[in-house]
């Protein structure tokens, strides 16, 4: 029985081998190249004393509160939204920096505030519920495994497209703001590379999630 299931799973996952190979390449690229690059301090920005100097008296950057966090596990910064408001959170001592990477991070997170698609709690619960419902159907009814896995993939695709769309929009905002500074090409290219690295990390993460979904769907189909 075990051999039959293994053979079935191998046959089912065969068409997904390009995804697996791509994911391995992206994860390796992330660990060996992208992740180490996140800690780099870029070239100084002409005329910028520090990120702190860009904040108003209330610690806001173009109307959005900014504060530092105790650790840097999010690669420099993140945008956090909740029902009562939102804020930009930067890594330790980021506000004292005045380099290209630091400014790009701040502009990128401000871009989330400006251009993210709305994702209310009900919407997020609906996406999660669709995945859970598809999993429950696939587990409970062998004849409906195809329907269940389709719902799982639909939930994944919706979440993936939403995240990547917001990341691309935030990066576009950052590039728009940087373009107004009249930087030389060398500084502008540093900013572009930093944004590309962040986008590559998200691609690696979501490719890994896709592999997990594919494996789960394969196991359910071969029960």
PADREN-196574 format. One record per residue (C-alpha): residue in three letters; x negated, y, z negated. Coordinates in steps of 0.001 Angstrom, whole numbers, plus 500000, padded with zeros to 6 digits. Each point is the difference from the previous one (the first is absolute). Last residue first. Example, Ala and Ser with C-alpha at 12.3 -4.5 7.8 and 13.67 -1.06 7.14 Angstrom:
BEGIN
SER486330498940492860 ALA501370496560499340 
END
This chain:
BEGIN
UNK505106508570500294 UNK498227501057503190 UNK501879503256500701 UNK499604501230496425 UNK496244499366500055 UNK499685501841503314 UNK501993502993498736 UNK497756500224496951 UNK496880499779502149 UNK501305502703502352 UNK500950502253497071 UNK496524499570498486 UNK498382500753503367 UNK502126503142500324 UNK498861501137496540 UNK496385499671501132 UNK500777502098503084 UNK501593502554497684 UNK496857500389497929 UNK497649500102502992 UNK502141502636501746 UNK500070502110496830 UNK496216499873499790 UNK499706501031503640 UNK502183503070499387 UNK497732501116497158 UNK496944499518502190 UNK501575501961502840 UNK500652502951497678 UNK496354500054498939 UNK498828499677503618 UNK502178502926501100 UNK498671502191497197 UNK496422499186500914 UNK500843500774503649 UNK501268503451499003 UNK496791500682498091 UNK497777499094502963 UNK502286501748502512 UNK499535503390498370 UNK502844501147497754 UNK502464502664501082 UNK502072499799496837 UNK503349499672501780 UNK499103496521501248 UNK499680498864496396 UNK503666500749499387 UNK501152498154503112 UNK497660497086499232 UNK501494499659496518 UNK503550500091501394 UNK499141497295502526 UNK498544497886497202 UNK503231500373498034 UNK502055499013503056 UNK497816496949500678 UNK500269498870496383 UNK503768500544500000 UNK500448497983503202 UNK497740497269498647 UNK502063499666496825 UNK503372500032501786 UNK498865497545502674 UNK498773497544497395 UNK503133500233497831 UNK502322499470502971 UNK497875497204501462 UNK499838498192496655 UNK503768500218499508 UNK500606498715503536 UNK497488497198499468 UNK501833498813496907 UNK503366500275501766 UNK498677497880502877 UNK498650497494497471 UNK503476499573498551 UNK501739499698503342 UNK497533497368501196 UNK500253498097496709 UNK503781499849500351 UNK500386496247500550 UNK497719499286497025 UNK502349501950497743 UNK498893501066496525 UNK496345500894500468 UNK500460501796503324 UNK503084501811498689 UNK498188501064496820 UNK496997501253501974 UNK502253502030502290 UNK501777501477496987 UNK496684500898498359 UNK498762501737503154 UNK503263501870500458 UNK500029500926496310 UNK496533501528500245 UNK501107502137502936 UNK503276500918498284 UNK498205500804496738 UNK497727502407501845 UNK502987501668501673 UNK501902500310496709 UNK496943501529498315 UNK499739502721502609 UNK497391499801502775 UNK500144503298501897 UNK497556500189502877 UNK496688501564499077 UNK499096503273501755 UNK499283502816497557 UNK499332498160496744 UNK498036497332501851 UNK498027502742501726 UNK498977501350496599 UNK498387496601499440 UNK498122500344503292 UNK498950503574499228 UNK498553498952496627 UNK498199497009501506 UNK498648502123502854 UNK498688502553497510 UNK498174497336497999 UNK498489498385503095 UNK498809503314501437 UNK498204501117496862 UNK500846502518497282 UNK500249497844496867 UNK501074501250496583 UNK503610498916500508 UNK498834496445500729 UNK498525499633496512 UNK501880496700499434 UNK502255498897502872 UNK502883502103501257 UNK503707499874499251 UNK502384502062502128 UNK503400500607498439 UNK503701499264500355 UNK503387500870498502 UNK502903498845497829 UNK500835496762501847 UNK496371498966500454 UNK497261500699502538 UNK496293499289499726 UNK497516501049502665 UNK496620498311499759 UNK496341500860499669 UNK496367499028500261 UNK500041496317500894 UNK502992498880497943 UNK497935498314497276 UNK498350503274499067 UNK500488500123496241 UNK501170502443497298 UNK502252501928502371 UNK499680503613501111 UNK502883502407500415 UNK501790501827502810 UNK503495501510499955 UNK501493500669503487 UNK500896503601500967 UNK497299500540502586 UNK497480498402497637 UNK501206500462496436 UNK497994500389496790 UNK502304502627498478 UNK497605502873500752 UNK499786498944503640 UNK497758497237501307 UNK497440500477502771 UNK497215500925497549 UNK500418496610498353 UNK499023498372503278 UNK496595501596499558 UNK497958503039501113 UNK501051499770503653 UNK498397502501502394 UNK498378497392502214 UNK501135496461499110 UNK497114497922498633 UNK499311496698501822 UNK501740496899498742 UNK499735498187496677 UNK500259496244500546 UNK502059497780497732 UNK502500499069502683 UNK497194498731502253 UNK499505496931497771 UNK503637498985500668 UNK499773500410503762 UNK496805498098500837 UNK499535496605498345 UNK503291499510498168 UNK502243501646502588 UNK498229498498502972 UNK500271496552498431 UNK503708500568499368 UNK500506501216503563 UNK498131497055501542 UNK501832497453497850 UNK503299501673500867 UNK499274499934503720 UNK499122496292499844 UNK503198499224498071 UNK502107502052502397 UNK498407498219502973 UNK500729496646498261 UNK503727500732499751 UNK500911497799502964 UNK498416497040498158 UNK501892500660496764 UNK502903497729500923 UNK497748497194501238 UNK497878500127496856 UNK503085500131497785 UNK501515497001501767 UNK496761498016499749 UNK499690500845496304 UNK503637499068499386 UNK499525496665501767 UNK496740499329498138 UNK501712500652496655 UNK502824497661500910 
END
